[in-house]
Amino acid sequence: MNLLKKNYYKLRILIRNNVSRPNYVIEQKKYESLCVNVAKNLIKNSDSILIMTPKSQKYYIKNETHGVYMVISDSVLSVTNHKYSYEIKLTPKNERKLVNVFDNELEKRGENYDTEMILRIKDSLNDLHNKLLNQE
């Protein structure tokens, strides 16, 4: 009799959870991987502007070429285009993946800026040196 009661209560919990859970949550899970892939491609796109706010731990992706804006915050990926806005709940694994891709791309862009700055400094110093030599 105890086993029968136990199975009955498990079945009730299962039915209650499936009835009370809205369909859009199930829909979101279907589209989560697609949305994560779109975000990864936008992050790697050179036309995208990437901004990270250290205090609020929000990651912003802006791509005006495609008219898409994304925000990664608190396990939610918000996607806004010129007409619609979507919020996709991310699993912790997918959030970590996106944040890692974002951080790696931001680091790569920072290194490119460092290289560009060093080249400009070198050129400026060469120009200054040449000017000084020509004045003598």
C-alpha positions in Angstrom: 0.0 0.0 0.0 2.8 2.4 0.8 4.4 2.0 -2.7 1.0 2.7 -4.3 0.7 6.0 -2.4 4.2 7.0 -3.2 3.6 6.5 -7.0 0.3 8.2 -6.8 1.9 11.4 -5.2 4.7 11.3 -7.8 2.2 11.2 -10.6 0.2 14.1 -9.1 3.4 16.2 -8.8 4.3 15.4 -12.4 0.9 16.3 -13.7 0.7 19.5 -11.6 4.2 20.6 -12.9 3.4 19.9 -16.5 0.0 21.7 -16.3 1.3 24.8 -14.4 4.4 25.2 -16.6 3.6 27.5 -19.5 4.4 26.5 -23.0 6.7 29.4 -23.6 9.2 28.0 -21.2 9.4 24.8 -23.3 9.6 27.0 -26.4 12.5 28.9 -24.9 14.5 25.7 -24.3 14.0 24.8 -28.0 15.4 28.1 -29.2 18.2 28.6 -26.6 20.9 26.8 -28.6 20.0 28.8 -31.7 20.1 32.0 -29.8 23.4 31.2 -28.2 24.9 30.5 -31.7 23.6 33.8 -33.0 25.1 35.6 -30.1 28.5 33.8 -30.6 28.5 34.8 -34.3 27.7 38.4 -33.4 30.4 38.5 -30.8 33.0 37.4 -33.3 31.7 39.8 -36.0 34.1 42.7 -36.4 31.2 45.1 -36.9 29.9 44.4 -33.4 30.6 46.7 -30.6 31.2 44.9 -27.3 30.8 46.5 -23.9 31.2 44.9 -20.5 30.1 46.6 -17.3 32.2 45.3 -14.3 29.9 46.3 -11.5 26.6 45.0 -12.9 28.3 42.1 -14.8 26.3 42.9 -18.0 27.6 42.1 -21.4 26.4 44.2 -24.3 26.6 43.3 -28.0 25.6 46.0 -30.6 25.6 45.3 -34.3 24.0 48.0 -36.3 24.7 46.3 -39.6 22.2 43.5 -38.7 20.1 45.8 -36.5 20.6 43.5 -33.4 21.3 44.4 -29.8 21.9 41.8 -27.2 22.4 41.9 -23.4 23.7 39.0 -21.3 22.7 39.4 -17.7 21.7 37.2 -14.8 21.4 34.0 -17.0 19.1 35.8 -19.4 20.0 36.7 -23.0 17.9 39.7 -24.2 17.7 40.1 -28.0 16.3 43.2 -29.5 16.0 43.9 -33.2 14.2 46.7 -35.0 10.8 45.3 -34.3 10.9 42.7 -31.5 12.5 41.9 -28.2 13.1 38.4 -26.8 14.4 37.2 -23.5 15.9 33.7 -23.5 16.7 32.0 -20.2 20.2 30.5 -20.4 21.5 27.4 -18.6 24.5 28.1 -16.5 26.7 26.1 -19.0 25.5 28.2 -22.0 25.9 31.5 -20.0 29.5 30.5 -19.2 30.2 29.6 -22.9 28.9 33.0 -24.1 30.7 35.0 -21.4 34.0 33.1 -22.3 33.5 33.8 -26.0 32.8 37.4 -25.2 35.8 37.8 -22.9 38.2 36.1 -25.4 37.0 38.4 -28.2 37.3 41.5 -26.0 40.8 40.4 -25.0 41.8 39.8 -28.6 40.5 43.3 -29.6 42.4 44.8 -26.7 45.6 43.1 -27.9 45.0 44.5 -31.4 44.6 48.0 -29.9 47.9 47.5 -28.0 49.7 46.5 -31.2 48.2 49.5 -33.1 49.2 51.9 -30.3 52.8 50.6 -30.3 53.1 51.0 -34.0 51.8 54.5 -33.9 54.2 55.4 -31.1 57.1 53.9 -33.1 56.1 55.9 -36.2 55.7 59.1 -34.1 59.2 58.6 -32.5 60.7 58.0 -35.9 59.1 61.1 -37.3 60.4 63.2 -34.4 63.9 61.7 -34.7 64.0 62.5 -38.4 62.8 66.1 -37.8 65.5 66.6 -35.3 68.1 65.2 -37.6 67.0 67.4 -40.5 67.1 70.6 -38.3 70.8 70.1 -37.6 
